[in-house]
Every structure is written in structure tokens, then in C-alpha cells.
Amino acid sequence: RARDRYNAEFKIGSNMTGAQAEFFRARDGSVWSSAYYSSAYALLPAWNNLFGTQPAVRYEHIGRSDANRVQERRLMTLGVNLLFDEHRSKFQVNYLKDLHTGGIHDELRAQYQVEF
């Protein structure tokens, strides 16, 4: 059974301000699938030297099978990151809009990350 993977990634800028994109293509037997995303983000000036604000936007397309378009997902993510202590920790809030189902699977996500 054939299993092939192809991947390409592009990034410009830094972790603070920039853009990135990735494309993935796979074959499992006779089934081909693909996924890609593109995103952009920019660090805004720090508020009172306490934290930086980083708005972000991302578009994703996930096709589980070229033969079955019903299973594909298209997502638009709008988010904001609050960066503390020079990006050593951050709080993220993201709204994921499901463009394929017309809002049935929209999500609101929040997470906190700490570097140690």
C-alpha cells in the first residue's frame, strides 16, 4: 500500500510580526488528500510595557479525500494574542469560523502558554 507525503512551508518575518503558509499533500493507497493554511500576524506596541498585543488571521483548508468533498473543512480564524514578558508566556483567544458548514461548527478557543 503506497504512503507518500509531500510538504512545503514558507515563513517571512519573525515570531512577532510576519506571515507564513504551509501546503501538505498525502497519498494513502488510492486516496489522495491535501491541506494548506496561510496566516499573518503583527505585534502592536506594548501597553504600559506590561504586554504586547498581536492580532492574527488564518485561513485553513483540509481535504481528507480528493474524491469526497463533503468531508473537507475550510476555516477562517480571527484571534488576538497577549504576549507577556517578551513572549515567554501568552494568552490566546481565537474565533474559528467554519466556512464549509455555514457556522454550524464555529468555535471560540482560549489558551494560555508558558515557556519554561
C-alpha positions as CSV (number, residue, x, y, z in Angstrom):
1,R,0.0,0.0,0.0
2,A,1.5,3.3,-1.1
3,R,2.0,6.0,1.5
4,D,3.5,9.2,0.2
5,R,3.9,12.6,1.9
6,Y,4.8,16.0,0.4
7,N,5.1,19.2,2.4
8,A,6.2,22.8,1.7
9,E,6.4,25.6,4.2
10,F,7.1,29.3,3.8
11,K,7.7,31.9,6.5
12,I,8.7,35.6,6.4
13,G,9.3,37.8,9.3
14,S,9.7,36.7,12.9
15,N,7.5,35.2,15.7
16,M,6.3,38.7,16.5
17,T,5.4,40.0,13.0
18,G,5.2,38.1,9.8
19,A,3.3,35.7,7.6
20,Q,3.5,32.0,6.9
21,A,2.0,29.3,4.8
22,E,2.2,25.6,4.5
23,F,1.0,23.0,2.0
24,F,0.6,19.3,2.7
25,R,-0.2,16.5,0.2
26,A,-0.6,12.8,1.0
27,R,-1.4,9.5,-0.6
28,D,-2.6,6.5,1.4
29,G,-3.2,3.7,-1.1
30,S,-5.5,5.1,-3.7
31,V,-6.7,8.1,-1.6
32,W,-5.1,11.5,-2.1
33,S,-5.7,14.2,0.5
34,S,-4.4,17.8,0.9
35,A,-4.3,20.6,3.4
36,Y,-2.9,24.1,3.4
37,Y,-3.0,27.2,5.5
38,S,-1.9,30.8,5.4
39,S,-1.6,33.2,8.3
40,A,-0.5,36.7,9.1
41,Y,0.2,38.4,12.4
42,A,1.7,41.7,13.7
43,L,2.9,42.8,17.1
44,L,1.4,46.1,18.2
45,P,3.2,48.4,20.6
46,A,3.2,47.2,24.2
47,W,0.7,48.6,26.6
48,N,2.5,50.3,29.5
49,N,5.4,47.8,29.0
50,L,3.2,45.1,30.6
51,F,2.2,43.1,27.5
52,G,2.2,43.2,23.7
53,T,-0.9,42.7,21.6
54,Q,-0.7,40.5,18.5
55,P,-3.8,40.3,16.2
56,A,-3.7,37.3,13.9
57,V,-5.7,35.9,11.0
58,R,-5.5,32.5,9.4
59,Y,-7.2,30.5,6.6
60,E,-7.1,26.7,6.5
61,H,-8.3,24.2,4.0
62,I,-8.4,20.5,4.9
63,G,-9.4,18.0,2.3
64,R,-9.4,14.4,3.7
65,S,-10.0,12.9,0.3
66,D,-10.0,14.4,-3.2
67,A,-12.9,12.1,-4.2
68,N,-15.1,13.2,-1.3
69,R,-15.5,17.0,-1.0
70,V,-18.2,16.6,1.7
71,Q,-15.5,15.8,4.3
72,E,-13.4,18.9,3.6
73,R,-13.1,21.7,6.1
74,R,-12.4,25.4,5.4
75,L,-11.8,27.6,8.5
76,M,-11.1,31.3,9.0
77,T,-9.5,32.1,12.3
78,L,-9.5,35.6,13.8
79,G,-7.6,35.9,17.0
80,V,-5.6,38.0,19.4
81,N,-2.6,37.1,21.5
82,L,-1.5,38.9,24.6
83,L,2.3,38.4,24.9
84,F,3.8,38.8,28.4
85,D,7.5,39.0,29.5
86,E,8.9,39.3,25.9
87,H,6.9,36.4,24.6
88,R,7.8,34.0,27.4
89,S,4.1,33.5,28.0
90,K,1.0,34.3,26.1
91,F,-2.8,34.2,26.3
92,Q,-4.6,33.5,23.1
93,V,-8.3,34.0,22.2
94,N,-9.4,32.7,18.7
95,Y,-12.7,32.6,16.9
96,L,-12.8,29.8,14.3
97,K,-15.4,30.3,11.6
98,D,-16.3,27.2,9.7
99,L,-16.8,28.4,6.1
100,H,-17.9,25.0,4.8
101,T,-20.9,24.4,7.1
102,G,-22.2,27.9,7.4
103,G,-21.5,28.3,11.1
104,I,-22.7,25.0,12.5
105,H,-19.2,24.2,13.8
106,D,-17.9,27.6,14.7
107,E,-15.6,27.6,17.8
108,L,-14.3,30.0,20.4
109,R,-11.0,28.9,21.9
110,A,-8.8,30.3,24.6
111,Q,-5.5,29.1,25.9
112,Y,-2.5,30.1,28.0
113,Q,1.1,29.1,27.1
114,V,4.1,29.4,29.3
115,E,7.8,28.9,28.4
116,F,10.0,27.3,31.0
